[in-house]
Amino acid sequence: MRTPQLRSLALIAFLVLVWGTTWPVYKLALNDTPPLLFSGMRTLLGGIGLALVALPRWREIRWRACRGMYVISCVFNVILFFGLQTVGLTFLPEGLFTVLVYLEPVLVGLLAWLWLREQISAVKIVGLLLGFAGVAAASAGNLRAGASFTGIAIALITAAGWAVGTVYLKRIQGKVDPLWLIAIQFILGGGVLTGLGLCTERWTDIHWTPEYVFGLLYGAVFGVALAWIAWFRLVQSGEASRVVANTFLVPLIAVACGVVFLHEPFNTSLLLGLVLIIASIWLVNRRVEPRRPRTQGWRTGIQ
């Protein structure tokens, strides 16, 4: 196996492990903190850490030329994704919320076709329909069991915001320094979310327990800084719709952690939704080998 392939596999394995474990860690930390302050502080800290690493390349910021890209990426990848995911976790079990958010790879397949002109086939269309069916199955069964409709709506908006942000990252690659893009989007977004938290929540409601401090630091260092460097490099390296397919293991890890460590319920509708969404992601992103053209000898019957 070639070195670039090994590097990509290592990045994917790291990303899946980190993102799969951040969801239950965040859910546990939210017992001791308001959601917006938690989301804002961990993204702001992660962004500052990345900026310190990138400081020797400060001339690559090019603020005047790139500020629009910084702001748009901040809105979708930080304010909508990180802000809404943290708020949404207060409404739903971590496992269900993660399954719904990971409709994102399916949405990326559709958006990459519309926006990046990546190919879409009948198989991909079937995959998209299966993805929506999976979300409907997971949502309907859990709504009957008393799950929050608000939480489900937040999860789906989170998935849509992240999908737009992912395709946008692919679209602007080469136009902006990648490390500064990640750092500045998190500094701007973290500042906005922290400000909203200070306006709508109380600082005194933060309890500096070991669980909260671990969640804050784990989120800032691994969930934000290191994971997003890996994510951006993967998105740059291939088709957006195919790269995100590699994250299908994240909800599996998150659901398993939620059941084992947080004692969350695991019912038939959640299982069905998870299976349908994974099947959807596979169909949307599987590589179909082109048919080989028939040779002249075959067409004329000559062997």
N, C-alpha and C positions, 0 to 999 in steps of 0.2 A: 504494500500500500504506500502511495506517495506521501511525502511530508505534508503538503497542503491538506490532503484528505485526513491525515492523522490529526493535524491541528484543528480542522473543522469538527471532527468527532470529539476531540477533547473539549472544545468550546461548547458543543451541544450538550455533552454529559454534564459539564459544570453548570450550564445554564438551567437544565432540567432539574438538577439536584437542588440548586439554590432557590429557584422559583417554586419548586414543589414544596419546599420546607418553609418559605417565608409566609405563606398563607396561614398555617396554624400558629406560627410565631406571632404574627400580627394579631390574630384573633385572641390569643392569650394576653398580649400586651394591652389590648383595648379594654380589659377589665380595670385598668388603672389610669386611663387617660381619655380625654375627649378626642374624637376621631380626626378633626381637622388639624388640631395642634400636633397630633402624632404624625399625620401625613406630611404636614408642612415642615416640621423639624427634621424628620429623617431625610427628606428630599433636599432640604437646604444644606444639611450637614454633608450629605453625599456630594452635592454640587460643589461646595467649598473645597472638599478634599480633592476632587478632580481638578479644580482650578489651580490648586497649589502644585499638583503634578504637572499641569500644562503651562505653568507660569514662565518657564524659559522660552516658550513659543508664543509670548504674548502678542507679537506682531501679527500672528495668524488670526487674531480675533476679527479684525476687519469689521468693526461694529457698524459703520455707516453702510457698507455694502451688504452685510449679512443680517442686519437686525430683524428684518422681516421674517427670515427663515428661523431665527432664534425664537421669535415670538410665536409663530405658528406651531413649531414643534413643541414649545412649552405648553401651549393651550391643550393640544391633543394628547401628548405623551406624558404630561405631568399633571396639569390641573384636572383634566377630565379623567385620565386613567388612574393616577395615584390618589387624587382627591376623592373620586367617587368610589374607588375600591375600598378605601378605608371606611367611608361612611356606610357603604353597603354591607360590610361585614358585621355591622351592629344590628342589622335587620334579619340576616339569614345565617344558618349554619355554614361554617367555612367550606365544607365539602360541596354543598349545593351551589354556593356562590361561585366557587372556582369552576365548576362544570359549566355554568352559564357564561362566565367571562371567557372561557376558552371556546366559545363560538367564534372568537376573533380570527383563528386561522381560516375558517370558512369565509368570513367576510373579506379577508385579505385576498382570497382567491377571486372573489367577484370584483373587488375594487382594482386589483392588479390588471384584470381584463379590461375594465372600463377606462382606467387612468394610465396604465403603463403599457397597454396593448399586448399584454401577455396572452397566450393562447387559451381558449376555453373550448371544451368539447362537450358532447352529450353526457359523457361520464361525469365530468365536473358539474354539470347542471343537476344530475341525479344526486351527486354528493351534496350540493347546496341544499336541495330539498330535504335530504336526510338530516342535515345539520339543523334545519329549522324544526324538523319533526322531533329531533332529540331534545331541543330546548323546550318544545311544547310538552313533551312527555315528562321531563324532569320538573317543569314548572307546574303542570296540571296536578300531578300526583301530590306534590308538596303543598300546593295551595289547598287541596282538600284536607291535608293534614294540619292546616293552620299556618303555613308559611306566609310571609309578608309579601303582598303584591308589590308594595313599594320597593322592597329589597330586590325582587326579581326585575323590576323595571330599571333600577339602578345598575344591576349586573349587566343587563343588555346594553344600556347606554355606555357603560364602561367598555364593553367589548367593541362597540362601534367606534368610540373615540380612539381606542388603542389601534384598531384596524386602519383608520385614516392616518394616524400618526406613523404607523409602520410603512405604509405605502409612500407617505410623504418623505420619510427618511431615504427610501430607495430613489425617489424622484430627484432629490437634491444632492445626491452623492457626487463628490467631485467639485461642488460649488462652495463648500464650506469645510473648514478644518473639523474633522470628526470629533476629536477630543474636546475642543472648545464648544462645539455644538451641544454635546452631552452635558458638559459642565454648566454652560450658561442656561440651558433649558431648565436644569434642576435648581439653579440659583434663583432664576426668575420665578419659576413655578413654586418652589419652596417658600420664597418670600411672600407670594400672593396667598398661598394656603395658610401660612403662619399668620399673616395679617387678618385673613378671614376668621381664623380660629380665635385670635385675640379679641375680635369684635363680637363674636357670637358665642364663645365658650369662656370658661374661667380657667386661668392659669393655676389657681389653687386646687382645681380638680385633678391635677396630675399627681399621682402617688409614685414616688421614686422607688418603686419596689425592684428587686432583682429581675423580675420578669419584664417590667417596663424598660429598664435600662438595657437589658439584653436585646429586646425587640427593637429599640431605637438604634443601637449600635450595629446590630446584625442587618437591619434594614438599610442603614446609611452606607455601610462598607460593602456588604455583599449584595443585598437586594437592589441597591441603586448604582453605586459606583462600578463595582467589578462586573456585575451581571449585565449592565447596559453597555459597557465597553464590548463584552462578548457578543451581545445582541446586535449592536451596530455593525461589528465586523462581519457577522454572519449574513445580515441583510445586504451588506455591500457585496458579498462574495457570490451571490446567486440570485435566481428569480425569487422575488418576495413571497410568492404563493407557495413555493417549494420549501423555502427556508423555514417558514413558520410551521410547516407540517411536523417538523422535528420536535416541536414543543408539546405534542399530544400526550406525552407521558406526565406532564406537569399536573393535570387534574387527577390522574391516577395516584400519584404520590401524595397530593394534597388531601384527597378523599381518604386514603389509607391512614395518613397522619391524624386526620380529624376523627376517624373512627377509633383508632388505637389510643391516642393521647388525650383527645378532648371528649371522648365518649359520645360522639355525635351519631344520630340515627342513620342507618343505611337501609333504605327501602327499595322496593321493586322498581318504582318509577324513576328513582335516581340512577339505579343500575341500567335500566333501559335507555334513559337519556344519555348516559355516559357511553354506552355501547354505540348508539346511533351517531353521536357526535364524533367518536373516534373513527367509525366507518366513513362518515362524511369527510373528515379531514384526509383520510387515506385516498378516497376516490377523487377529491378535489385536487390533490397534489401528486398522485402517482404518475410516474413517467410512462407514457405510452410510446413504444417503439414504432417509428414509421414503417409502413409496409414497403417491402422491397419491390422495386419496379420489375415487372415481368421482362424476361430477356426476349430478344427477337426470335431466338431459336425455339423457345417455349411457345410463343404466340403462333409460330408457323408450323408447330408440330414436329420440328427437327430436334432430335435428342443428341 
